[in-house]
């Protein structure tokens, strides 16, 4: 029988459609290729630094100058940003009471490798650690800017995930407002703390460890699992085991360990689903709210192996045709077959 499952971290209901369930391997397949954008034309490739905005951070080979070749990871302003880095932060109301403000914010691109075809699943681990060091550094820099309330760091991989350029990259956006979805996550965690006296996410890590069936891997400091109420097939959450509400406080050592966890998880997806399209994002507490005892930063991966239809759009409720326990088992063991 199909099940309604409730995600305790978001209060969302999802439908696990056991009657329509597909085998996990049914989702393996090559994603659609992006329209041709060869390395020769790619503005992110080495030697094309003059075609991009000036870098704001980079991990480089010793002795190489900014905005030249020799970089391993490079952070630049987005050439087509969603927000403007300059402007007055002033809220205004129209005569009818509609609220607006200038679209001030930072929108950067994190170019992950000089290799046009590189992916995190197959890069050397030391290079993935460089990527996550760039995440840590730029996130911390933006969090320290008093203009901003919230930061979202995300990666789109593949055309179905919204990628517009093939060259491997992530993006980070700092905003002077906190999106409703982010605020809702914090408020749900606060409510759980008020009722239980404990962090919702710490409790969730313990519960997943107790049931074991959805855990994909664990390290000394991180846990990766398919959540009980997964919204999409093969959804994966990665959480630090030690309570921490703000991603910008992550240490260099933990960022390296996180890089290894993410590479391992993405390798599993790459092998069993044949390099699927996916999105991932880091969810952190608002910049001006530090050391929250009730919120826990986390990273979520959403493979793009299905699409929404009328029911999902109309109801706001997702139907997942892969049982999360089966997805976790397939990720743990499928690559061994």
TORKOL-866725 format. One record per residue (C-alpha): residue number from 1; y, x, z; residue in three letters. Coordinates in Angstrom, 2 decimals, padded with zeros to 5 digits. Last residue first. Example, Ala and Ser with C-alpha at 12.3 -4.5 7.8 and 13.67 -1.06 7.14 Angstrom:
<seq: 2	north: -001.06	east: 013.67	up: 007.14	type: Ser>
<seq: 1	north: -004.50	east: 012.30	up: 007.80	type: Ala>
//
This chain:
<seq: 337	north: -006.17	east: 027.21	up: -008.41	type: Unk>
<seq: 336	north: -004.13	east: 029.40	up: -006.06	type: Unk>
<seq: 335	north: -000.77	east: 028.09	up: -007.35	type: Unk>
<seq: 334	north: -001.72	east: 024.62	up: -006.20	type: Unk>
<seq: 333	north: -002.30	east: 025.64	up: -002.57	type: Unk>
<seq: 332	north: 000.98	east: 025.56	up: -000.68	type: Unk>
<seq: 331	north: 003.00	east: 023.72	up: -003.33	type: Unk>
<seq: 330	north: 000.17	east: 021.26	up: -003.92	type: Unk>
<seq: 329	north: -000.24	east: 020.66	up: -000.20	type: Unk>
<seq: 328	north: 003.50	east: 020.05	up: 000.18	type: Unk>
<seq: 327	north: 003.54	east: 017.59	up: -002.72	type: Unk>
<seq: 326	north: 000.51	east: 015.75	up: -001.34	type: Unk>
<seq: 325	north: 002.17	east: 015.35	up: 002.08	type: Unk>
<seq: 324	north: 005.37	east: 014.18	up: 000.38	type: Unk>
<seq: 323	north: 003.52	east: 011.39	up: -001.50	type: Unk>
<seq: 322	north: 004.67	east: 011.62	up: -005.12	type: Unk>
<seq: 321	north: 005.97	east: 008.42	up: -006.71	type: Unk>
<seq: 320	north: 009.30	east: 008.46	up: -004.88	type: Unk>
<seq: 319	north: 011.41	east: 005.31	up: -005.22	type: Unk>
<seq: 318	north: 015.01	east: 005.80	up: -004.09	type: Unk>
<seq: 317	north: 017.21	east: 003.19	up: -002.47	type: Unk>
<seq: 316	north: 020.82	east: 002.73	up: -003.60	type: Unk>
<seq: 315	north: 019.84	east: -000.83	up: -004.45	type: Unk>
<seq: 314	north: 021.29	east: -001.23	up: -007.94	type: Unk>
<seq: 313	north: 021.09	east: 002.38	up: -009.10	type: Unk>
<seq: 312	north: 017.62	east: 002.91	up: -007.65	type: Unk>
<seq: 311	north: 016.31	east: -000.40	up: -008.99	type: Unk>
<seq: 310	north: 017.87	east: 000.09	up: -012.42	type: Unk>
<seq: 309	north: 016.44	east: 003.53	up: -013.11	type: Unk>
<seq: 308	north: 016.88	east: 007.00	up: -011.65	type: Unk>
<seq: 307	north: 015.28	east: 009.98	up: -013.35	type: Unk>
<seq: 306	north: 012.21	east: 012.09	up: -012.57	type: Unk>
<seq: 305	north: 011.40	east: 015.82	up: -012.47	type: Unk>
<seq: 304	north: 014.83	east: 017.01	up: -011.36	type: Unk>
<seq: 303	north: 013.78	east: 019.07	up: -008.33	type: Unk>
<seq: 302	north: 016.05	east: 018.52	up: -005.29	type: Unk>
<seq: 301	north: 016.29	east: 021.49	up: -002.91	type: Unk>
<seq: 300	north: 018.01	east: 021.15	up: 000.46	type: Unk>
<seq: 299	north: 019.57	east: 023.84	up: 002.66	type: Unk>
<seq: 298	north: 020.43	east: 023.24	up: 006.30	type: Unk>
<seq: 297	north: 023.13	east: 023.61	up: 008.93	type: Unk>
<seq: 296	north: 022.30	east: 022.06	up: 012.31	type: Unk>
<seq: 295	north: 024.42	east: 019.44	up: 014.07	type: Unk>
<seq: 294	north: 024.23	east: 018.21	up: 017.70	type: Unk>
<seq: 293	north: 025.31	east: 021.29	up: 019.64	type: Unk>
<seq: 292	north: 028.31	east: 021.81	up: 017.38	type: Unk>
<seq: 291	north: 029.25	east: 025.48	up: 017.49	type: Unk>
<seq: 290	north: 032.32	east: 025.02	up: 015.29	type: Unk>
<seq: 289	north: 034.24	east: 022.05	up: 013.91	type: Unk>
<seq: 288	north: 037.19	east: 023.15	up: 011.78	type: Unk>
<seq: 287	north: 035.00	east: 024.20	up: 008.86	type: Unk>
<seq: 286	north: 033.01	east: 020.95	up: 008.80	type: Unk>
<seq: 285	north: 029.32	east: 021.47	up: 009.66	type: Unk>
<seq: 284	north: 027.18	east: 022.98	up: 006.92	type: Unk>
<seq: 283	north: 025.01	east: 021.63	up: 004.10	type: Unk>
<seq: 282	north: 023.82	east: 024.24	up: 001.59	type: Unk>
<seq: 281	north: 022.89	east: 022.82	up: -001.79	type: Unk>
<seq: 280	north: 020.03	east: 022.92	up: -004.26	type: Unk>
<seq: 279	north: 019.64	east: 021.39	up: -007.67	type: Unk>
<seq: 278	north: 016.55	east: 021.51	up: -009.86	type: Unk>
<seq: 277	north: 015.18	east: 021.83	up: -013.40	type: Unk>
<seq: 276	north: 011.51	east: 022.75	up: -013.35	type: Unk>
<seq: 275	north: 010.13	east: 026.25	up: -014.02	type: Unk>
<seq: 274	north: 006.51	east: 025.39	up: -014.77	type: Unk>
<seq: 273	north: 005.85	east: 022.81	up: -012.02	type: Unk>
<seq: 272	north: 003.19	east: 024.80	up: -010.12	type: Unk>
<seq: 271	north: 004.50	east: 028.28	up: -010.76	type: Unk>
<seq: 270	north: 008.27	east: 027.71	up: -010.68	type: Unk>
<seq: 269	north: 008.08	east: 025.38	up: -007.69	type: Unk>
<seq: 268	north: 006.07	east: 027.97	up: -005.77	type: Unk>
<seq: 267	north: 008.42	east: 030.75	up: -006.86	type: Unk>
<seq: 266	north: 011.35	east: 028.61	up: -005.68	type: Unk>
<seq: 265	north: 009.81	east: 028.42	up: -002.20	type: Unk>
<seq: 264	north: 009.13	east: 032.17	up: -002.06	type: Unk>
<seq: 263	north: 012.61	east: 033.04	up: -003.35	type: Unk>
<seq: 262	north: 014.18	east: 030.69	up: -000.84	type: Unk>
<seq: 261	north: 012.26	east: 032.20	up: 002.05	type: Unk>
<seq: 260	north: 013.10	east: 035.74	up: 000.98	type: Unk>
<seq: 259	north: 016.78	east: 034.94	up: 000.61	type: Unk>
<seq: 258	north: 016.74	east: 033.26	up: 004.03	type: Unk>
<seq: 257	north: 015.39	east: 036.49	up: 005.51	type: Unk>
<seq: 256	north: 018.23	east: 038.42	up: 003.92	type: Unk>
<seq: 255	north: 020.78	east: 035.89	up: 005.19	type: Unk>
<seq: 254	north: 019.20	east: 036.22	up: 008.64	type: Unk>
<seq: 253	north: 019.76	east: 039.98	up: 008.67	type: Unk>
<seq: 252	north: 023.34	east: 039.70	up: 007.43	type: Unk>
<seq: 251	north: 024.08	east: 037.18	up: 010.17	type: Unk>
<seq: 250	north: 024.74	east: 033.48	up: 009.58	type: Unk>
<seq: 249	north: 028.08	east: 032.35	up: 011.07	type: Unk>
<seq: 248	north: 029.38	east: 030.90	up: 007.79	type: Unk>
<seq: 247	north: 026.46	east: 028.45	up: 007.75	type: Unk>
<seq: 246	north: 027.90	east: 026.46	up: 010.63	type: Unk>
<seq: 245	north: 025.82	east: 024.32	up: 013.01	type: Unk>
<seq: 244	north: 023.32	east: 026.87	up: 014.31	type: Unk>
<seq: 243	north: 020.17	east: 026.14	up: 016.31	type: Unk>
<seq: 242	north: 017.47	east: 028.77	up: 015.91	type: Unk>
<seq: 241	north: 014.73	east: 027.55	up: 013.60	type: Unk>
<seq: 240	north: 016.92	east: 027.89	up: 010.52	type: Unk>
<seq: 239	north: 016.28	east: 025.02	up: 008.11	type: Unk>
<seq: 238	north: 014.91	east: 024.75	up: 004.56	type: Unk>
<seq: 237	north: 014.37	east: 021.25	up: 003.15	type: Unk>
<seq: 236	north: 012.31	east: 020.56	up: 000.05	type: Unk>
<seq: 235	north: 012.21	east: 017.57	up: -002.33	type: Unk>
<seq: 234	north: 008.95	east: 017.82	up: -004.30	type: Unk>
<seq: 233	north: 009.18	east: 014.31	up: -005.79	type: Unk>
<seq: 232	north: 012.52	east: 012.63	up: -004.94	type: Unk>
<seq: 231	north: 013.96	east: 010.91	up: -001.88	type: Unk>
<seq: 230	north: 011.55	east: 012.57	up: 000.55	type: Unk>
<seq: 229	north: 011.03	east: 010.39	up: 003.64	type: Unk>
<seq: 228	north: 008.72	east: 012.71	up: 005.60	type: Unk>
<seq: 227	north: 010.64	east: 015.78	up: 004.41	type: Unk>
<seq: 226	north: 008.89	east: 018.40	up: 002.24	type: Unk>
<seq: 225	north: 008.97	east: 021.53	up: 004.37	type: Unk>
<seq: 224	north: 010.54	east: 024.96	up: 004.82	type: Unk>
<seq: 223	north: 010.98	east: 026.50	up: 008.30	type: Unk>
<seq: 222	north: 013.08	east: 029.54	up: 009.09	type: Unk>
<seq: 221	north: 013.47	east: 032.22	up: 011.79	type: Unk>
<seq: 220	north: 010.14	east: 033.94	up: 012.30	type: Unk>
<seq: 219	north: 008.89	east: 032.65	up: 008.97	type: Unk>
<seq: 218	north: 007.39	east: 029.32	up: 008.05	type: Unk>
<seq: 217	north: 005.97	east: 027.90	up: 004.83	type: Unk>
<seq: 216	north: 005.27	east: 024.65	up: 003.04	type: Unk>
<seq: 215	north: 005.20	east: 022.30	up: 006.03	type: Unk>
<seq: 214	north: 004.45	east: 018.70	up: 005.02	type: Unk>
<seq: 213	north: 001.01	east: 018.32	up: 006.60	type: Unk>
<seq: 212	north: 001.85	east: 020.32	up: 009.76	type: Unk>
<seq: 211	north: 002.24	east: 017.21	up: 011.99	type: Unk>
<seq: 210	north: 003.45	east: 019.25	up: 014.98	type: Unk>
<seq: 209	north: 005.47	east: 021.67	up: 012.82	type: Unk>
<seq: 208	north: 007.20	east: 018.73	up: 011.14	type: Unk>
<seq: 207	north: 008.02	east: 017.23	up: 014.54	type: Unk>
<seq: 206	north: 009.38	east: 020.53	up: 015.90	type: Unk>
<seq: 205	north: 011.61	east: 021.06	up: 012.86	type: Unk>
<seq: 204	north: 012.82	east: 017.46	up: 013.14	type: Unk>
<seq: 203	north: 013.65	east: 017.84	up: 016.83	type: Unk>
<seq: 202	north: 015.76	east: 020.90	up: 016.02	type: Unk>
<seq: 201	north: 017.38	east: 018.84	up: 013.27	type: Unk>
<seq: 200	north: 018.22	east: 015.91	up: 015.54	type: Unk>
<seq: 199	north: 019.67	east: 018.18	up: 018.22	type: Unk>
<seq: 198	north: 018.86	east: 017.00	up: 021.73	type: Unk>
<seq: 197	north: 020.18	east: 014.63	up: 024.41	type: Unk>
<seq: 196	north: 018.17	east: 011.76	up: 022.97	type: Unk>
<seq: 195	north: 020.71	east: 008.95	up: 022.58	type: Unk>
<seq: 194	north: 023.97	east: 010.89	up: 022.43	type: Unk>
<seq: 193	north: 022.29	east: 013.64	up: 020.43	type: Unk>
<seq: 192	north: 020.93	east: 011.13	up: 017.91	type: Unk>
<seq: 191	north: 024.40	east: 009.59	up: 017.56	type: Unk>
<seq: 190	north: 025.92	east: 013.01	up: 016.93	type: Unk>
<seq: 189	north: 023.34	east: 013.77	up: 014.25	type: Unk>
<seq: 188	north: 024.11	east: 010.45	up: 012.55	type: Unk>
<seq: 187	north: 027.83	east: 011.25	up: 012.80	type: Unk>
<seq: 186	north: 027.38	east: 014.68	up: 011.23	type: Unk>
<seq: 185	north: 025.38	east: 013.34	up: 008.31	type: Unk>
<seq: 184	north: 027.90	east: 010.52	up: 007.82	type: Unk>
<seq: 183	north: 030.76	east: 013.02	up: 007.68	type: Unk>
<seq: 182	north: 029.00	east: 014.94	up: 004.92	type: Unk>
<seq: 181	north: 028.35	east: 011.74	up: 002.95	type: Unk>
<seq: 180	north: 031.96	east: 010.64	up: 003.41	type: Unk>
<seq: 179	north: 033.31	east: 013.88	up: 001.99	type: Unk>
<seq: 178	north: 035.38	east: 016.02	up: 004.39	type: Unk>
<seq: 177	north: 038.90	east: 016.73	up: 003.15	type: Unk>
<seq: 176	north: 040.91	east: 019.88	up: 002.45	type: Unk>
<seq: 175	north: 038.17	east: 021.10	up: 000.08	type: Unk>
<seq: 174	north: 036.27	east: 024.35	up: -000.56	type: Unk>
<seq: 173	north: 033.89	east: 024.45	up: -003.54	type: Unk>
<seq: 172	north: 031.13	east: 027.00	up: -004.14	type: Unk>
<seq: 171	north: 029.12	east: 027.41	up: -007.32	type: Unk>
<seq: 170	north: 025.86	east: 029.06	up: -008.31	type: Unk>
<seq: 169	north: 024.99	east: 031.13	up: -011.37	type: Unk>
<seq: 168	north: 022.23	east: 032.19	up: -013.72	type: Unk>
<seq: 167	north: 023.44	east: 032.38	up: -017.35	type: Unk>
<seq: 166	north: 022.47	east: 029.14	up: -019.13	type: Unk>
<seq: 165	north: 025.92	east: 027.58	up: -018.98	type: Unk>
<seq: 164	north: 026.50	east: 023.83	up: -018.62	type: Unk>
<seq: 163	north: 023.95	east: 023.17	up: -015.89	type: Unk>
<seq: 162	north: 023.85	east: 019.55	up: -014.76	type: Unk>
<seq: 161	north: 020.41	east: 019.37	up: -013.17	type: Unk>
<seq: 160	north: 018.80	east: 017.94	up: -016.32	type: Unk>
<seq: 159	north: 020.11	east: 020.96	up: -018.23	type: Unk>
<seq: 158	north: 018.51	east: 023.52	up: -015.98	type: Unk>
<seq: 157	north: 019.26	east: 025.03	up: -012.59	type: Unk>
<seq: 156	north: 022.30	east: 023.71	up: -010.74	type: Unk>
<seq: 155	north: 023.19	east: 025.63	up: -007.58	type: Unk>
<seq: 154	north: 025.32	east: 024.52	up: -004.65	type: Unk>
<seq: 153	north: 027.74	east: 025.64	up: -001.97	type: Unk>
<seq: 152	north: 029.79	east: 022.85	up: -000.39	type: Unk>
<seq: 151	north: 032.70	east: 023.64	up: 001.90	type: Unk>
<seq: 150	north: 034.63	east: 021.37	up: 004.25	type: Unk>
<seq: 149	north: 037.93	east: 021.08	up: 006.10	type: Unk>
<seq: 148	north: 040.09	east: 023.51	up: 004.16	type: Unk>
<seq: 147	north: 043.69	east: 024.61	up: 004.55	type: Unk>
<seq: 146	north: 042.94	east: 026.92	up: 007.47	type: Unk>
<seq: 145	north: 041.19	east: 029.45	up: 005.25	type: Unk>
<seq: 144	north: 038.52	east: 030.98	up: 007.52	type: Unk>
<seq: 143	north: 035.83	east: 028.76	up: 006.01	type: Unk>
<seq: 142	north: 036.75	east: 030.17	up: 002.59	type: Unk>
<seq: 141	north: 036.09	east: 033.76	up: 003.61	type: Unk>
<seq: 140	north: 032.90	east: 032.84	up: 005.46	type: Unk>
<seq: 139	north: 031.48	east: 031.00	up: 002.43	type: Unk>
<seq: 138	north: 032.41	east: 033.96	up: 000.22	type: Unk>
<seq: 137	north: 030.61	east: 036.46	up: 002.43	type: Unk>
<seq: 136	north: 027.49	east: 034.42	up: 003.14	type: Unk>
<seq: 135	north: 026.94	east: 033.34	up: -000.47	type: Unk>
<seq: 134	north: 027.52	east: 036.94	up: -001.65	type: Unk>
<seq: 133	north: 024.91	east: 038.11	up: 000.87	type: Unk>
<seq: 132	north: 022.64	east: 035.40	up: -000.48	type: Unk>
<seq: 131	north: 022.95	east: 036.80	up: -003.98	type: Unk>
<seq: 130	north: 022.44	east: 040.37	up: -002.76	type: Unk>
<seq: 129	north: 019.25	east: 039.28	up: -000.96	type: Unk>
<seq: 128	north: 018.06	east: 037.83	up: -004.27	type: Unk>
<seq: 127	north: 018.65	east: 041.32	up: -005.74	type: Unk>
<seq: 126	north: 016.54	east: 042.99	up: -003.06	type: Unk>
<seq: 125	north: 013.79	east: 040.41	up: -003.68	type: Unk>
<seq: 124	north: 013.44	east: 041.52	up: -007.29	type: Unk>
<seq: 123	north: 014.22	east: 038.58	up: -009.62	type: Unk>
<seq: 122	north: 011.39	east: 036.22	up: -010.62	type: Unk>
<seq: 121	north: 012.01	east: 033.05	up: -008.60	type: Unk>
<seq: 120	north: 015.76	east: 033.68	up: -008.44	type: Unk>
<seq: 119	north: 016.07	east: 033.38	up: -012.22	type: Unk>
<seq: 118	north: 017.25	east: 036.00	up: -014.72	type: Unk>
<seq: 117	north: 017.72	east: 035.18	up: -018.41	type: Unk>
<seq: 116	north: 021.31	east: 036.40	up: -018.88	type: Unk>
<seq: 115	north: 020.65	east: 039.49	up: -016.74	type: Unk>
<seq: 114	north: 023.93	east: 040.62	up: -015.10	type: Unk>
<seq: 113	north: 022.82	east: 038.62	up: -012.06	type: Unk>
<seq: 112	north: 023.91	east: 035.83	up: -009.73	type: Unk>
<seq: 111	north: 027.30	east: 034.89	up: -011.10	type: Unk>
<seq: 110	north: 028.83	east: 033.04	up: -008.14	type: Unk>
<seq: 109	north: 031.39	east: 030.61	up: -009.57	type: Unk>
<seq: 108	north: 034.38	east: 029.54	up: -007.50	type: Unk>
<seq: 107	north: 036.23	east: 026.26	up: -006.93	type: Unk>
<seq: 106	north: 038.96	east: 026.51	up: -004.29	type: Unk>
<seq: 105	north: 040.98	east: 023.49	up: -003.20	type: Unk>
<seq: 104	north: 044.11	east: 021.43	up: -003.70	type: Unk>
<seq: 103	north: 043.81	east: 018.12	up: -005.53	type: Unk>
<seq: 102	north: 047.14	east: 016.78	up: -004.34	type: Unk>
<seq: 101	north: 046.92	east: 013.72	up: -002.12	type: Unk>
<seq: 100	north: 046.30	east: 009.98	up: -002.48	type: Unk>
<seq: 99	north: 046.12	east: 006.81	up: -000.38	type: Unk>
<seq: 98	north: 046.49	east: 003.29	up: -001.77	type: Unk>
<seq: 97	north: 048.71	east: 001.12	up: 000.42	type: Unk>
<seq: 96	north: 050.21	east: -001.24	up: -002.16	type: Unk>
<seq: 95	north: 053.50	east: 000.68	up: -002.15	type: Unk>
<seq: 94	north: 051.46	east: 003.86	up: -002.81	type: Unk>
<seq: 93	north: 050.53	east: 006.07	up: 000.09	type: Unk>
<seq: 92	north: 050.95	east: 009.82	up: 000.20	type: Unk>
<seq: 91	north: 049.00	east: 012.66	up: 001.77	type: Unk>
<seq: 90	north: 050.48	east: 016.14	up: 001.58	type: Unk>
<seq: 89	north: 048.66	east: 019.41	up: 001.09	type: Unk>
<seq: 88	north: 051.15	east: 021.17	up: -001.15	type: Unk>
<seq: 87	north: 049.84	east: 023.06	up: -004.14	type: Unk>
<seq: 86	north: 047.79	east: 026.07	up: -005.12	type: Unk>
<seq: 85	north: 044.07	east: 026.73	up: -005.49	type: Unk>
<seq: 84	north: 043.65	east: 023.75	up: -007.86	type: Unk>
<seq: 83	north: 040.50	east: 021.60	up: -007.81	type: Unk>
<seq: 82	north: 037.64	east: 020.71	up: -010.20	type: Unk>
<seq: 81	north: 037.98	east: 024.13	up: -011.74	type: Unk>
<seq: 80	north: 037.57	east: 024.95	up: -015.45	type: Unk>
<seq: 79	north: 037.67	east: 028.76	up: -015.45	type: Unk>
<seq: 78	north: 035.87	east: 028.71	up: -012.11	type: Unk>
<seq: 77	north: 037.28	east: 031.44	up: -009.89	type: Unk>
<seq: 76	north: 035.07	east: 034.52	up: -009.85	type: Unk>
<seq: 75	north: 032.24	east: 035.86	up: -007.68	type: Unk>
<seq: 74	north: 030.07	east: 038.68	up: -009.10	type: Unk>
<seq: 73	north: 026.55	east: 039.77	up: -008.17	type: Unk>
<seq: 72	north: 024.98	east: 043.02	up: -009.45	type: Unk>
<seq: 71	north: 028.16	east: 044.59	up: -010.83	type: Unk>
<seq: 70	north: 028.36	east: 047.70	up: -013.00	type: Unk>
<seq: 69	north: 030.53	east: 046.31	up: -015.80	type: Unk>
<seq: 68	north: 034.24	east: 045.97	up: -015.19	type: Unk>
<seq: 67	north: 036.34	east: 043.41	up: -013.36	type: Unk>
<seq: 66	north: 036.55	east: 045.51	up: -010.20	type: Unk>
<seq: 65	north: 035.85	east: 049.23	up: -010.66	type: Unk>
<seq: 64	north: 032.47	east: 050.95	up: -010.50	type: Unk>
<seq: 63	north: 032.02	east: 053.93	up: -008.18	type: Unk>
<seq: 62	north: 028.98	east: 052.65	up: -006.33	type: Unk>
<seq: 61	north: 027.10	east: 049.88	up: -008.16	type: Unk>
<seq: 60	north: 028.63	east: 046.55	up: -007.36	type: Unk>
<seq: 59	north: 028.42	east: 043.52	up: -005.09	type: Unk>
<seq: 58	north: 031.43	east: 041.43	up: -006.05	type: Unk>
<seq: 57	north: 034.22	east: 039.37	up: -004.55	type: Unk>
<seq: 56	north: 037.37	east: 037.66	up: -005.85	type: Unk>
<seq: 55	north: 036.70	east: 038.53	up: -009.48	type: Unk>
<seq: 54	north: 039.49	east: 038.15	up: -012.02	type: Unk>
<seq: 53	north: 039.20	east: 035.04	up: -014.23	type: Unk>
<seq: 52	north: 036.70	east: 035.43	up: -017.07	type: Unk>
<seq: 51	north: 036.97	east: 036.79	up: -020.62	type: Unk>
<seq: 50	north: 037.97	east: 040.25	up: -019.42	type: Unk>
<seq: 49	north: 034.60	east: 040.53	up: -017.64	type: Unk>
<seq: 48	north: 032.73	east: 040.22	up: -020.93	type: Unk>
<seq: 47	north: 031.06	east: 043.65	up: -020.80	type: Unk>
<seq: 46	north: 028.31	east: 042.35	up: -018.55	type: Unk>
<seq: 45	north: 027.32	east: 038.72	up: -019.26	type: Unk>
<seq: 44	north: 029.19	east: 035.79	up: -017.69	type: Unk>
<seq: 43	north: 031.27	east: 034.97	up: -020.79	type: Unk>
<seq: 42	north: 028.09	east: 034.26	up: -022.82	type: Unk>
<seq: 41	north: 028.54	east: 034.60	up: -026.59	type: Unk>
<seq: 40	north: 026.21	east: 037.56	up: -027.17	type: Unk>
<seq: 39	north: 023.98	east: 036.35	up: -024.33	type: Unk>
<seq: 38	north: 023.14	east: 033.35	up: -026.43	type: Unk>
<seq: 37	north: 024.36	east: 029.87	up: -025.68	type: Unk>
<seq: 36	north: 021.96	east: 027.66	up: -027.61	type: Unk>
<seq: 35	north: 021.96	east: 024.16	up: -026.23	type: Unk>
<seq: 34	north: 020.05	east: 024.13	up: -023.00	type: Unk>
<seq: 33	north: 016.31	east: 023.82	up: -023.22	type: Unk>
<seq: 32	north: 014.59	east: 020.65	up: -022.05	type: Unk>
<seq: 31	north: 012.35	east: 021.24	up: -019.07	type: Unk>
<seq: 30	north: 008.83	east: 022.65	up: -019.55	type: Unk>
<seq: 29	north: 006.16	east: 020.70	up: -017.80	type: Unk>
<seq: 28	north: 004.52	east: 020.12	up: -014.45	type: Unk>
<seq: 27	north: 005.16	east: 016.63	up: -013.11	type: Unk>
<seq: 26	north: 001.59	east: 015.40	up: -013.59	type: Unk>
<seq: 25	north: 000.45	east: 018.27	up: -011.34	type: Unk>
<seq: 24	north: 001.64	east: 016.35	up: -008.28	type: Unk>
<seq: 23	north: -000.73	east: 013.48	up: -009.10	type: Unk>
<seq: 22	north: 001.14	east: 010.28	up: -009.68	type: Unk>
<seq: 21	north: 001.62	east: 007.47	up: -007.24	type: Unk>
<seq: 20	north: 002.21	east: 003.98	up: -008.57	type: Unk>
<seq: 19	north: 000.28	east: 002.24	up: -005.78	type: Unk>
<seq: 18	north: 001.50	east: 004.88	up: -003.31	type: Unk>
<seq: 17	north: 005.13	east: 004.14	up: -004.12	type: Unk>
<seq: 16	north: 006.86	east: 005.94	up: -001.25	type: Unk>
<seq: 15	north: 009.98	east: 003.81	up: -001.01	type: Unk>
<seq: 14	north: 013.03	east: 005.38	up: 000.58	type: Unk>
<seq: 13	north: 015.19	east: 004.21	up: 003.48	type: Unk>
<seq: 12	north: 018.30	east: 006.16	up: 004.41	type: Unk>
<seq: 11	north: 019.22	east: 006.81	up: 008.04	type: Unk>
<seq: 10	north: 020.45	east: 010.27	up: 006.95	type: Unk>
<seq: 9	north: 018.68	east: 012.67	up: 009.35	type: Unk>
<seq: 8	north: 016.03	east: 010.16	up: 010.46	type: Unk>
<seq: 7	north: 014.91	east: 009.59	up: 006.87	type: Unk>
<seq: 6	north: 013.16	east: 006.22	up: 006.97	type: Unk>
<seq: 5	north: 009.97	east: 005.55	up: 005.06	type: Unk>
<seq: 4	north: 009.14	east: 002.27	up: 003.35	type: Unk>
<seq: 3	north: 005.52	east: 002.44	up: 002.28	type: Unk>
<seq: 2	north: 003.52	east: 001.29	up: -000.72	type: Unk>
<seq: 1	north: 000.00	east: 000.00	up: 000.00	type: Unk>
//
